[in-house]
Amino acid sequence: MGYLLRATFIGLVSGMAGTGIGGLIAFFINKVNNRFLSSIMEFSAGLMTAVVCFELIPEAFSLGGTVTTFFGIFCGILSVIILENFIKDSQMLKKSHGNTGLLKAGILTSIGIALHNFPEGFAVGSGFEVSTTLGLTITAVIVIHDIPEGISIAVPMRAGGFSKLKAFIYTVLSGLPMGLGALLGAALGSISQEFISFCLGFAGGAMLYVVYGELVPESKRLYLGRLSSIANIMGIICGIIVSILG
């Protein structure tokens, strides 16, 4: 029981800390240009790609084999696609309200990131089931990854008319699902090594879809220059370094 509470607490704190830090930074920036926002999104994408490819997936292969891991990956991808459909439905509902485009974008981004934080928490809980080192490595990378996501929530909310406090609260709350994900990942991961492999593959597939289905396309819509591509490469390199040190 103590183990589950620890994993849940770490997932909860890490999720809220990452997005919260991003929200705080955004409060002191009156205007964020597209090049800067695109670059931090690409860095985040590179970082997550590295941790999935060099940490989650190899560990999943070693625990449960190829079939179990790939089944988990495809289930993770499918789950995020289903969640995206709910987000699109909520966007259609919000069009009837009198909010500005930026405010709606900020609200929808917070919903999307909250949903995506669940499989990230699942990765934290599953990682701790494998080893403390893997769990801490995944947690550290996710905290860094959540900082630019926090900025991407708070900035449009502020630009759309939310107060600093209100934008910050919404930003922090988007990290809450990581606690639930960490609890389920730690609890279900103890069933067998094959199930841990599935959990890691599931989280890896979900993260990869978020990266290449959301972060990178959104980044390119904001800015098409070289700087964002370099940021993506730097994110991958930093993720490899974190994996090696872990």
C-alpha positions in Angstrom: 0.0 0.0 0.0 2.8 2.4 0.8 4.4 1.6 -2.5 1.2 2.5 -4.4 0.8 5.8 -2.4 4.4 6.7 -3.2 4.0 6.1 -6.9 0.8 8.0 -6.9 2.2 10.9 -5.0 5.3 11.2 -7.3 3.0 11.1 -10.4 0.7 13.7 -9.0 3.5 16.1 -7.8 5.5 15.7 -11.0 2.5 16.3 -13.3 1.4 19.4 -11.4 5.0 20.7 -11.0 5.8 20.6 -14.7 2.7 22.3 -15.9 2.7 24.7 -12.9 6.3 25.8 -13.7 5.3 26.4 -17.3 2.3 28.4 -16.1 4.4 30.6 -13.8 6.8 31.4 -16.6 4.0 32.4 -18.9 2.7 34.8 -16.4 5.8 37.0 -16.7 5.7 37.0 -20.5 3.2 39.4 -21.9 3.7 38.2 -25.4 5.3 34.9 -26.6 6.3 34.9 -30.3 5.5 31.9 -32.5 9.2 31.0 -33.0 9.8 30.6 -29.3 6.6 28.6 -28.6 7.3 26.4 -31.6 10.9 25.7 -30.4 9.9 24.7 -26.9 7.2 22.4 -28.3 9.7 20.8 -30.7 12.2 20.4 -27.8 9.5 18.7 -25.8 8.7 16.4 -28.8 12.3 15.4 -29.2 12.7 14.7 -25.5 9.6 12.4 -25.4 10.7 10.6 -28.5 14.1 9.8 -26.9 12.6 8.5 -23.7 10.1 6.3 -25.5 12.6 4.9 -28.0 15.6 4.5 -25.6 13.8 3.8 -22.3 10.2 2.6 -22.5 10.2 0.4 -25.6 13.6 -1.4 -24.9 12.5 -2.1 -21.4 9.1 -3.4 -22.6 10.8 -5.7 -25.1 13.1 -7.2 -22.4 10.2 -7.9 -20.1 7.4 -9.1 -22.3 8.7 -9.7 -25.8 7.8 -8.2 -29.2 4.2 -9.2 -29.5 3.1 -7.9 -26.1 5.0 -4.6 -26.5 3.6 -3.9 -30.0 0.1 -4.8 -28.8 0.5 -2.2 -26.0 1.9 0.4 -28.5 -1.1 0.0 -30.8 -3.6 0.1 -27.9 -1.9 3.3 -26.6 -2.2 4.9 -30.1 -5.8 3.9 -30.4 -6.7 5.2 -27.0 -5.3 8.7 -27.7 -7.2 8.8 -31.0 -10.4 8.0 -29.2 -9.6 10.8 -26.7 -8.9 13.2 -29.5 -12.5 12.6 -30.8 -13.9 13.7 -27.5 -11.7 16.8 -27.6 -13.1 17.6 -31.1 -16.6 17.2 -29.8 -15.9 19.6 -26.9 -14.5 22.1 -29.4 -17.7 22.0 -31.4 -19.7 22.6 -28.2 -17.6 25.6 -27.2 -18.0 27.3 -30.5 -21.5 28.3 -29.4 -20.0 30.4 -26.6 -18.7 33.9 -26.9 -15.1 33.2 -26.1 -12.3 34.4 -28.3 -10.3 31.9 -30.4 -7.2 32.1 -28.2 -9.2 31.5 -25.1 -10.9 28.5 -26.6 -7.5 27.2 -27.8 -6.1 27.5 -24.3 -9.1 25.7 -22.7 -9.0 22.9 -25.3 -5.2 22.6 -24.9 -5.6 22.1 -21.2 -8.2 19.4 -21.7 -6.0 17.6 -24.2 -2.9 17.8 -22.0 -4.9 16.6 -19.0 -6.0 13.6 -21.0 -2.5 12.9 -22.3 -1.1 13.2 -18.8 -2.9 10.0 -17.8 -0.8 7.7 -20.0 2.3 9.6 -18.9 1.3 8.9 -15.3 0.8 5.3 -16.3 4.4 5.2 -17.6 5.6 6.6 -14.2 3.8 3.9 -12.3 4.8 1.1 -14.6 8.4 2.4 -14.6 8.6 2.3 -10.8 7.3 -1.3 -10.9 10.3 -2.2 -13.0 12.9 -0.2 -11.0 13.3 3.0 -9.1 15.9 4.2 -11.6 13.5 3.8 -14.5 10.7 5.4 -12.7 12.7 8.4 -11.7 14.1 8.8 -15.2 10.7 8.8 -16.7 9.4 11.2 -14.0 12.3 13.7 -14.7 11.7 13.7 -18.4 8.0 14.1 -18.0 8.4 17.1 -15.7 10.7 18.8 -18.2 8.2 17.9 -21.0 5.3 19.4 -19.1 6.9 22.8 -18.7 6.4 23.9 -22.3 3.0 22.3 -22.2 2.1 24.5 -19.2 3.3 27.5 -21.2 1.2 26.5 -24.2 -1.9 26.4 -21.9 -1.3 29.6 -19.9 -0.3 31.9 -22.7 -3.5 31.6 -24.9 -5.6 31.7 -21.8 -4.0 35.0 -20.7 -4.2 36.4 -24.2 -7.9 35.3 -24.3 -8.8 37.3 -21.2 -8.2 35.0 -18.2 -6.6 36.5 -15.1 -3.1 35.3 -14.2 -4.5 33.3 -11.2 -7.3 31.7 -13.2 -4.9 30.7 -16.0 -2.4 29.3 -13.5 -5.1 27.2 -11.7 -6.3 25.7 -15.0 -2.7 25.0 -16.0 -1.8 23.2 -12.7 -5.1 21.2 -12.7 -4.1 19.7 -16.1 -1.4 17.7 -14.3 -3.8 16.0 -11.9 -4.5 12.9 -14.1 -0.8 11.9 -13.8 -1.5 10.9 -10.2 -4.3 8.5 -11.2 -2.3 7.2 -14.1 0.7 6.5 -11.8 -1.6 4.7 -9.3 -3.1 2.4 -12.0 0.3 1.8 -13.6 1.9 0.8 -10.3 -1.1 -1.4 -9.2 -1.7 -3.2 -12.5 1.9 -3.5 -13.3 2.5 -5.9 -10.4 0.3 -8.6 -12.1 3.1 -10.0 -14.3 6.2 -8.9 -16.3 4.1 -9.3 -19.5 1.6 -6.9 -18.2 4.3 -4.4 -17.3 5.6 -4.8 -20.8 2.0 -4.0 -22.1 1.8 -0.9 -19.8 5.1 0.5 -21.0 4.2 -0.2 -24.6 0.8 1.4 -24.1 2.4 4.6 -22.6 5.0 4.6 -25.3 2.5 4.4 -28.1 0.3 7.1 -26.5 3.3 9.4 -26.1 4.5 8.9 -29.7 1.0 9.7 -31.0 0.9 12.9 -28.9 4.3 13.9 -30.2 3.7 13.3 -33.9 0.0 13.8 -34.0 -0.2 16.9 -32.0 3.0 18.6 -30.8 5.0 18.5 -34.1 2.1 19.5 -36.4 1.1 22.3 -34.0 4.6 23.5 -33.9 4.9 23.6 -37.7 1.6 25.6 -37.9 3.2 28.2 -35.7 6.6 28.4 -37.3 8.4 26.7 -40.2 12.0 27.9 -39.7 15.1 25.9 -38.8 15.2 26.9 -35.1 12.3 24.6 -34.2 13.9 21.6 -36.0 17.2 22.2 -34.2 15.2 22.3 -30.9 13.7 19.0 -31.7 17.2 17.5 -32.3 18.5 19.0 -29.1 15.5 17.5 -27.3 16.4 14.0 -28.6 20.0 14.5 -27.6 19.0 15.6 -24.1 16.7 12.6 -23.8 19.5 10.3 -24.8 21.8 11.8 -22.2 19.1 11.5 -19.5 18.6 7.8 -20.5 22.3 7.1 -20.3 22.7 8.8 -16.9 19.7 6.9 -15.7 
